[in-house]
């Protein structure tokens, strides 16, 4: 019907393949963007926090080698405090869960450090502001991403819970 269509499609597909980035993102973009997002990681500004975390999660998914180290060093300490707090709900909690899953997908051995880190953060948080439910949801995301940890994780987390009377 349209005789030139295959040639145009072929030309376009060759063009788009030649301009793809190796890691999914241009070199240096992750190192430039993440520091600019850090001021938006305030629990008081939930929408900014959620959007910033979503951007970093996408970077972890698209360019894990580039994003992993800076996400672990700069974002993970913030996530530890947020993940065990009662404040995150809805989209923010979903973003935290997605971030943790992407972090484990980028480097599976970190799962062995994430679970004790989340548990320790929960123990350090005051009972009035702690949320074992949020913490367990985040731990669940880590376990789902690295299933080899499931039995030991459930056992360790159960031991760390304290009855509040």
Beta strands, then each sheet from edge to edge (+ up, - down):
end
